[in-house]
Amino acid sequence: MASNTKNRHDDTVLTHAGRKPFENKGIVNPPVYHASTILFPTLEVYNNPAAHTDVFYGRRGTPTTFAFADAVTELERAHGTVLTSCGLSAVTTAVLSVTEAGSHVLMTDSVYGPSRNFMSKFLSRFGVEVEYYDPAIGSEISSLIRNTTKVIFMEAPGSWTFEMQDIPAIIKEAKKHNVITIVDNTWAGGYFFKPLEHGADMSVQAATKYIVGHSDALMGTIACNEATYKRVDEAAYLLGNSVGPDDVYLAARGMRSMGTRLRQHQENGIKVAKWLKSRPEVKQVLHPALPEDPGHEIWKRDFTGASGLFGFIMEQPSTEALANMMDHMNYFGMGFSWGGFESLLIPVDPRPIRTATNWEVEGQTMRIHIGLEDVDDLIADLEAGFERLKQA
């Protein structure tokens, strides 16, 4: 293999990063190591394993996990990547690694619901104060930073309401006060946005979504800069975080096709979003790649593309009418998660989980994930669903 791998483009990274075939008898994919116990050849190595080998206990990592972590590190332009069992564990491990009793954490009000639950219901029990802020705050975040502020947590766009955040402006203010910045980068997959290139300390992903891409494995990633990597790695180890080798294999395999899939998700998603705009049942489409979206200019400035997840607002239907629409969809499944090859559609209500801001949009909020099906079939399925809605 050629030795010049610096500054290679993302699609090349996705195809080659983490693979060392000629260290594995020419095999294209990294081998899957199933391991708990690791044997040491001598007492000297046993007494100081970390000084002699990277592999000394299965939970600490194997060549399988190292290969995938190296690939994510290169994709996210990071110093190192820590793997966790799911996206939520990536969020919790990242935050726990840099907080302690008495810390103050600033978290966007548009954050993923389970992340909010962890902050409000668990972390607060250990003397960490969590304060939520308006996603649109930008540089005004400085007014909320205290001497005890340890972390500013961002997510762009929000996974239910799809507000964009001015991440560079927030990071600039955070650096003035030596505050750690963490970005949930799942929507962009590490492909359409690079938080660490904008100065963030960590980029967390539910790799369950676009990296795995096939709705069959759970995985979390924390891509770190040099200043935070050792702290996060140690926190993951102390918390007992562990990832199964077969799940790592599925994540690594999914990663190879992620660029192609994401471009198709983007194309299909924008076509459906534009079609939804034309429908009388739809009051508003929540998609930052659309020019009329409030976050479009930020998205256009900072991101290189859009994934297949967005939202829309319908006139408020009755429960019966909504069920008549949803219960008979051919291609849109009702299910949590997203990022797989299949399309999904669920009704959501952001109002109960907003505290710093109010979700004042009237009507039924819908979250939609556009998969890899033919877009005309998806539109026909939605059109038939709207007809059932009207009939009810």
JOFEN-V836658 format. One record per pair of residues at least 6 apart in sequence whose C-alpha atoms are under 7 Angstrom apart, sorted by sequence separation. I is the first residue (numbers start at 0). GAP is how many residues later the second one is. D is the distance in whole Angstrom. If there is no record, write none. Layout:
I & GAP & D
I & GAP & D
This chain:
20 & 6 & 5
39 & 6 & 6
54 & 6 & 6
72 & 6 & 6
83 & 6 & 6
123 & 6 & 7
156 & 6 & 5
157 & 6 & 7
195 & 6 & 7
275 & 6 & 7
286 & 6 & 6
289 & 6 & 6
20 & 7 & 5
44 & 7 & 6
48 & 7 & 6
54 & 7 & 6
72 & 7 & 5
155 & 7 & 7
156 & 7 & 5
195 & 7 & 7
276 & 7 & 7
285 & 7 & 7
287 & 7 & 5
288 & 7 & 6
350 & 7 & 7
20 & 8 & 7
72 & 8 & 5
155 & 8 & 5
156 & 8 & 7
194 & 8 & 6
276 & 8 & 6
287 & 8 & 5
350 & 8 & 5
71 & 9 & 7
155 & 9 & 6
207 & 9 & 6
334 & 9 & 7
349 & 9 & 7
18 & 10 & 6
119 & 10 & 7
170 & 10 & 7
207 & 10 & 5
288 & 10 & 7
332 & 10 & 6
333 & 10 & 6
18 & 11 & 6
69 & 11 & 7
118 & 11 & 7
207 & 11 & 5
287 & 11 & 6
331 & 11 & 5
332 & 11 & 5
333 & 11 & 6
68 & 12 & 5
182 & 12 & 7
206 & 12 & 5
207 & 12 & 7
272 & 12 & 7
330 & 12 & 6
331 & 12 & 5
332 & 12 & 6
333 & 12 & 6
68 & 13 & 7
205 & 13 & 6
206 & 13 & 5
331 & 13 & 6
68 & 14 & 7
205 & 14 & 5
206 & 14 & 6
204 & 15 & 6
205 & 15 & 7
204 & 16 & 5
348 & 16 & 6
203 & 17 & 6
204 & 17 & 7
288 & 17 & 6
347 & 17 & 6
37 & 18 & 5
181 & 18 & 6
184 & 18 & 6
203 & 18 & 4
346 & 18 & 6
347 & 18 & 6
37 & 19 & 5
180 & 19 & 5
181 & 19 & 6
182 & 19 & 6
183 & 19 & 6
184 & 19 & 6
185 & 19 & 5
202 & 19 & 6
203 & 19 & 6
346 & 19 & 4
347 & 19 & 7
36 & 20 & 6
37 & 20 & 7
180 & 20 & 5
181 & 20 & 5
182 & 20 & 5
183 & 20 & 5
184 & 20 & 5
185 & 20 & 6
201 & 20 & 6
202 & 20 & 5
345 & 20 & 6
346 & 20 & 6
35 & 21 & 6
36 & 21 & 6
179 & 21 & 6
180 & 21 & 7
181 & 21 & 6
182 & 21 & 6
183 & 21 & 6
188 & 21 & 6
201 & 21 & 6
202 & 21 & 7
345 & 21 & 5
35 & 22 & 4
188 & 22 & 7
201 & 22 & 5
344 & 22 & 6
345 & 22 & 7
34 & 23 & 5
35 & 23 & 7
108 & 23 & 5
200 & 23 & 6
201 & 23 & 6
286 & 23 & 5
344 & 23 & 4
90 & 24 & 7
103 & 24 & 6
104 & 24 & 6
105 & 24 & 6
106 & 24 & 6
107 & 24 & 5
108 & 24 & 5
200 & 24 & 5
285 & 24 & 6
286 & 24 & 7
343 & 24 & 6
344 & 24 & 6
100 & 25 & 6
101 & 25 & 5
102 & 25 & 5
103 & 25 & 5
104 & 25 & 5
105 & 25 & 5
106 & 25 & 5
107 & 25 & 5
108 & 25 & 6
109 & 25 & 6
285 & 25 & 5
343 & 25 & 5
87 & 26 & 7
100 & 26 & 5
101 & 26 & 5
102 & 26 & 6
103 & 26 & 6
104 & 26 & 6
105 & 26 & 6
106 & 26 & 6
107 & 26 & 6
108 & 26 & 6
284 & 26 & 6
285 & 26 & 5
342 & 26 & 5
343 & 26 & 7
87 & 27 & 6
100 & 27 & 5
105 & 27 & 7
107 & 27 & 5
137 & 27 & 7
151 & 27 & 7
200 & 27 & 7
284 & 27 & 4
342 & 27 & 5
99 & 28 & 7
134 & 28 & 7
137 & 28 & 5
150 & 28 & 6
151 & 28 & 6
152 & 28 & 6
153 & 28 & 6
154 & 28 & 6
170 & 28 & 7
283 & 28 & 6
284 & 28 & 6
342 & 28 & 4
32 & 29 & 7
135 & 29 & 6
140 & 29 & 6
149 & 29 & 5
150 & 29 & 5
151 & 29 & 5
152 & 29 & 5
153 & 29 & 5
154 & 29 & 5
155 & 29 & 7
170 & 29 & 6
217 & 29 & 7
283 & 29 & 5
341 & 29 & 4
134 & 30 & 6
138 & 30 & 5
148 & 30 & 7
149 & 30 & 6
150 & 30 & 6
151 & 30 & 6
152 & 30 & 6
153 & 30 & 6
154 & 30 & 7
167 & 30 & 6
216 & 30 & 6
281 & 30 & 7
282 & 30 & 5
340 & 30 & 5
341 & 30 & 6
32 & 31 & 6
137 & 31 & 6
138 & 31 & 5
141 & 31 & 6
281 & 31 & 6
282 & 31 & 5
337 & 31 & 6
339 & 31 & 7
340 & 31 & 5
31 & 32 & 6
137 & 32 & 5
281 & 32 & 4
282 & 32 & 6
30 & 33 & 6
216 & 33 & 7
280 & 33 & 6
281 & 33 & 7
29 & 34 & 6
138 & 34 & 6
280 & 34 & 6
211 & 38 & 6
211 & 39 & 4
268 & 39 & 5
210 & 40 & 6
265 & 40 & 5
212 & 41 & 6
265 & 41 & 5
211 & 42 & 5
264 & 42 & 6
265 & 42 & 5
210 & 43 & 6
211 & 43 & 6
264 & 43 & 5
103 & 44 & 5
104 & 44 & 6
110 & 44 & 6
210 & 44 & 5
102 & 45 & 5
103 & 45 & 4
104 & 45 & 6
105 & 45 & 6
106 & 45 & 6
107 & 45 & 6
261 & 45 & 6
101 & 46 & 7
102 & 46 & 6
103 & 46 & 6
104 & 46 & 5
105 & 46 & 5
106 & 46 & 5
107 & 46 & 6
102 & 47 & 6
104 & 47 & 6
105 & 47 & 6
106 & 47 & 6
110 & 47 & 6
111 & 47 & 6
210 & 47 & 6
315 & 47 & 4
330 & 47 & 7
18 & 48 & 7
109 & 48 & 5
209 & 48 & 7
314 & 48 & 5
315 & 48 & 5
17 & 49 & 4
313 & 49 & 6
314 & 49 & 6
17 & 50 & 6
312 & 50 & 6
313 & 50 & 5
330 & 50 & 7
98 & 51 & 6
109 & 51 & 7
312 & 51 & 5
313 & 51 & 7
329 & 51 & 6
17 & 52 & 5
97 & 52 & 7
312 & 52 & 5
328 & 52 & 6
16 & 53 & 7
17 & 53 & 5
311 & 53 & 6
312 & 53 & 6
16 & 54 & 5
311 & 54 & 5
310 & 55 & 5
311 & 55 & 7
310 & 56 & 4
328 & 56 & 7
309 & 57 & 6
310 & 57 & 6
309 & 58 & 6
308 & 59 & 6
309 & 59 & 7
325 & 59 & 7
308 & 60 & 4
324 & 60 & 5
12 & 61 & 7
307 & 61 & 5
308 & 61 & 6
324 & 61 & 6
12 & 62 & 6
307 & 62 & 5
307 & 63 & 7
324 & 63 & 5
323 & 64 & 6
324 & 64 & 5
9 & 65 & 6
323 & 65 & 6
321 & 67 & 6
320 & 68 & 5
323 & 68 & 7
320 & 71 & 5
268 & 101 & 5
267 & 102 & 7
264 & 105 & 6
264 & 106 & 6
264 & 107 & 6
267 & 107 & 6
271 & 107 & 7
263 & 108 & 7
192 & 110 & 5
191 & 111 & 6
192 & 111 & 7
191 & 112 & 5
90 & 113 & 6
191 & 113 & 5
75 & 114 & 6
89 & 114 & 6
191 & 114 & 7
74 & 115 & 6
75 & 118 & 6
77 & 118 & 7
86 & 118 & 6
187 & 118 & 7
76 & 119 & 7
86 & 119 & 4
187 & 119 & 6
76 & 120 & 7
85 & 120 & 6
86 & 120 & 7
186 & 120 & 6
86 & 121 & 7
85 & 122 & 7
161 & 124 & 6
161 & 125 & 7
214 & 125 & 5
212 & 126 & 6
213 & 126 & 5
212 & 127 & 4
213 & 127 & 6
93 & 128 & 7
208 & 128 & 7
212 & 128 & 6
208 & 129 & 6
209 & 129 & 5
89 & 130 & 5
208 & 130 & 4
209 & 130 & 7
88 & 131 & 7
89 & 131 & 6
163 & 131 & 5
208 & 131 & 6
85 & 132 & 5
86 & 132 & 6
89 & 132 & 6
162 & 132 & 6
165 & 132 & 7
84 & 133 & 6
85 & 133 & 4
86 & 133 & 4
84 & 134 & 5
85 & 134 & 4
96 & 134 & 6
163 & 134 & 7
83 & 135 & 6
84 & 135 & 6
96 & 135 & 5
163 & 135 & 7
83 & 136 & 5
82 & 137 & 6
83 & 137 & 6
82 & 138 & 5
93 & 138 & 6
96 & 138 & 5
81 & 139 & 6
82 & 139 & 6
92 & 139 & 7
80 & 140 & 7
81 & 140 & 5
80 & 141 & 5
81 & 141 & 7
80 & 142 & 4
92 & 142 & 7
79 & 143 & 6
80 & 143 & 6
92 & 143 & 6
79 & 144 & 6
77 & 145 & 6
78 & 145 & 6
79 & 145 & 7
77 & 146 & 6
78 & 146 & 5
75 & 147 & 7
77 & 147 & 5
78 & 147 & 5
161 & 148 & 7
79 & 149 & 6
72 & 150 & 6
160 & 150 & 7
81 & 151 & 6
84 & 156 & 7
83 & 157 & 6
84 & 157 & 6
83 & 158 & 6
84 & 158 & 5
83 & 159 & 6
82 & 160 & 7
59 & 177 & 7
67 & 180 & 7
63 & 181 & 7
58 & 183 & 5
64 & 183 & 6
67 & 184 & 6
159 & 190 & 7
159 & 207 & 7
33 & 211 & 6
32 & 212 & 6
31 & 213 & 6
31 & 214 & 7
31 & 217 & 7
133 & 222 & 6
131 & 223 & 7
132 & 223 & 5
133 & 223 & 6
131 & 224 & 6
13 & 241 & 6
14 & 241 & 5
13 & 242 & 5
108 & 245 & 6
108 & 246 & 7
108 & 247 & 6
10 & 248 & 6
108 & 248 & 7
